[in-house]
Amino acid sequence: MRNQNRSDYIEQHLLPRLLIWLPKPFAIWLLRKFFLSGLFSEAVNAVVEAEKTNSTVHDYLKFDSDQARDTFFEQQSLCRLLDMSDALKGAAAFNENEVEVIGQWPTTAFVAISFHFGNGLLGLAHLRHCGGRSAFVSRPYATDEFIERKFHARGVNARLQGIAAATGNPIIFTGGNYEKLADVLKSGVSICGLMDTPVRTGQRFVLASLFGRPIKMPTGLLRLAQGAGVPVVIFSVTPDLRSGKRVLRIEAPLPVENPESMITIAKTVTQHFEERIKSLPAAWYFWPQFSQLSGDAE
């Protein structure tokens, strides 16, 4: 456990701060040169197992050599460290000199959709920088599960605090808060959530396609937008793993008019996901969950 705590401290506290304290190109060079080997072993093992056991994951990652596997994990480690450094900076995560912005946010409330890819917190910080108010929806985290891993628990809390700081509003946790979310939208505050999450028992969904496989997309955010009469906006943040600069892509608003439009929007969401993942496979953190996303979807 002592070694695990040491790893948690290095991964979630020490190394992300290098990306804050030093110019990003130099910090990334330093990380590549001395520090990336052996990081995030839990995530590494989970992705290796998924690549071995899931044919679709294997087709896209193709760990057919040690070099291919090591390159992937070097890249994913950098993505994770950039993401954590953004969390530690919170509202200050957006720096206009380090981000290329494609598209623009609506001027009224909307439902923002992203996924477990790249550095999405920076997008929320940019929205706030542009004068937009938002609140992030998350599943509850029980940090007491990590009571023997104090630095991991502190890292989870730091991430949650960073998201709240980036949006300017407390995180809203799932579970009986639908009316609260609707009220937040009515007050002019946008809601942001992630859609590449495995569907829970009893949760409503629509089918879409990712990497040629049907997946279940939860429709809670889409139904929320429809009920509030606000559009859906898809966004993502892709890092450049040499310069440390990021590209924020903001898609045009999509109205949610009826249940049929939810299917169309879900397909648009997965198309955006797939394009971004193909551009940098290591920036998607949910490869181990792909079998759960596609699972028993028919």
N, C-alpha and C positions, 0 to 999 in steps of 0.2 A: 504493500500500500504506500510505503514511503516513496518508492520509485514512481508510482502512479501520480502521487501528489506533486512530485518534482516535474513530471511531464506536463501535468495540468497547468502548473505555474508558468512553465516555459511557453507552452502553446497559447494560453489564453490571457497571459498578463505581460510577460517579459518581451517576447519577440514582436507581438503586435505594436508595442511601444516604439520599437526601432523604426517602424513605418510612420510614426508620429514625430519622433525626435530628429530623424535624419531625412535629407532629401530622398524621395521615393526611389529614383533610379539607383542611387548609391546603396540605400537600405536593401533593395531587392538583390543587387549584386552581392552584398555581404551575406544575405540569407542563403542565396544559391551556393555561395562559396563555402560556407562553414556550418550552416545550421539546419538545413532542410531534411537531411537524412534521418529517418526514424521517427519523424513527427506524426502525430495523429494516428497512432497504431490501431486504435479501435476502428476508425473509419477505413483505414487501409485494408484491414482484415475483412471487413464487411464487403467492400467493393471487390476484393479478390475472390471471395466466396460467390458473390453474385455473378461475376464474370465466368466462373467455372460452371455454375449450375443453370444459368439462364442463357439460352441461345441468342436472344435478342440483345442482351447486354454484351455478350461476347462479340457479336457481329459489329457492334459500334466501338467497343473498347479495344478488342483484339490484343490481349496481352500475350502475344505469341513469342515474345522475347523479354528477357529481364530489362532491356533498355526501354522497351515500350511501356512496361509497367512502371519503371522508375520515373520516366518522364511524366507520365500521368500523375503520379503522386507528388512529384515536385511541383507541378502546376497546381494541383488541388491544394497543397499546403500553402502556396502563395495566395490563392484565392481566399482560403479560410483566414489567413493572417491579415489580409487586407480588409476582409469583412469585420474581423474583430477589432481592428484598429479604428474602423468607422464607428463601431459601437462605443468604443472608449471616448471618441470625440463627440458623439451625440449630434447636437444641433450644428456643430462646427464641421461635420463630416464633408459638407459640400464646399468645394473650392473651385471657383469658376475657371481657374487656370489649369485645373487637372481633369476637367470633365468636358466632353463633347456632348451636347444635348441635341437630339433629333426629335422634333415634334414639340408640342407644348401642352400644358395642363389646361383643362377647362377653367373658366372663371367662376363657375358655380359648383356646388357639391356634386360628387360622383362616387362611384364605387371603383377603387383601384385594385387591379388584379395582377399579381406577380407569382413567382414560384421560387423554389429553393435553389436559386442559381445566382452566381456572381455576387454582387454587392448591392442588394436591393435597398438597404438602409440609406445609402447615399441618395437614392431617388426620393425617399421621403424627406430627407434634409433639403433637397432641391425644391420640392413642393413648398416647404415652409419658407425657404429663401424667396420664393416667388410670391409669397403672401397667402398661399393656400393653407387651410387648416385641415388636419387629418387625424385619425385615430386608427391604430393597428389592432386587428383581431388576431388572437393567438389562443391555442389550446393552453390549459393551465399547466404550469410546471411545478412539480413538488420537489424543491431543492433539498428537502430533508431526506430524499432517497439517496443523496450523495453525502450523507453525514460524515463518512470517513474520507471523502474527497473534497476537502474544504475549498480548494482552489477551483475545482470544477463547479461547485455550487456558486462560488463567487463570480465565476465567469458567466454562468447562466444569468445571474442577477445583473451583472454589468451589461450584458446584451439587452436584457429587458429594459433596463434604465436608459440605455443608449437609444433604443427605439422610441421610448416615451419622450426623450429629449429631442430627438430628430423631428417627431411629429408635433410636439408641443402639447400633447394630451396623454393621459394615462392609457395604458393598454387595456383593451376590453377582452376579457377571457370568455371563451365559448362555454355554453352550458346555461340555458335559460335566460340569455341576454338579448334575444331577438328584438323585443320591444325597445330596449335601451338603444340598440343599434339604429333602429328606425327613428327614434327621437333625436339621436345624434345627427343623422342625415338631415332631418327637418330643420335642425338648428343651423345648417350651413356648413357643417364639418364633414369632410369626406371620410369614407371608411376604406381601409386597405386590408386585404387578406391574400393568402396563398391558396392556389387551387390544385397543386400537385400533391395532395394528401390522400392517403388511402381512405376509402369510404367506410364509415362505421356501420354496424348493423342498424337498420332502420333509417339510415340517412338517405335522403333523396338524391338522385343523380341522373345524368344523361351520359350516353355513350359518345365517345369521340375516338380519334385514332392518333397514336403516338408511335413512331417508328414502325408503322404498318400493323400495329397491334391495337385492338380495341381496349380502351381504358374507361374506367368509371370516373366521371368528373362531378364532384359535389356541386349542387346547385344553390346552396344557401346564399352565397353572395349575389348570384343572379336574381334570385327571388326577392332578396332585400332591395336591389336596385329597381326591380319592377314595381314592388309595392310602394317605394318612395318616389317613383317617377323620375329617377335620375339615370344617367347613362353609365356604362361600364367603360373603363379605360385600362388597357393592358400596358404594362411597362416592364422593363428589365434593365439591368446595369451590367455590362460586360467589361471586365478588366483587361488592360494590356499588361501582360506579365513581364515586360521588359522595362517600360517607362513608369508603370504604376498609374497611368492615366486610365480613365474609364469612359465608356460610351453609354449614355442614358438614352434609351429609346422609349418614346411615349407614342402609343398608337392613337388614332383618331377615336373619339367617343362613339360608343355603340349603344343605341337605344334597346332596352329590353321590353318589347311590346307585348309578347305573349309566350306561352310555353314553347312554341315552335322556334321562336327567335333564340331561345336559350340553347337549342341544339346548334344553331348557326354560330352563335357566339362561342360556345364550347369548342367548336372546330377551329374557329379563329384563334382562340387561346392556345390550343395545342399546336397549331401551325407556328405561332410565334415562339412557343417553347422549343419546338423541334429545330427551327432555324437557329435559335441562339445556342442550343445544346450542341448542334453540329459544328457551330463556329468555334466552340471551345468545350469539348466534352468534360474536361476536368472541372469546369466551373459549376456543374450540376452536382449537388450533394446527395441526391436521392436515388442514385443508381441502385443501392441495395434494396430500395423500396419498390423497384419497378415491377417485380412479380406481384406485389400487393396491389399496385395500381391496375395492372392488366388482369391479374388473378383469374377470377371466375367470370369476368365480363364476357358476354357472348354477343 
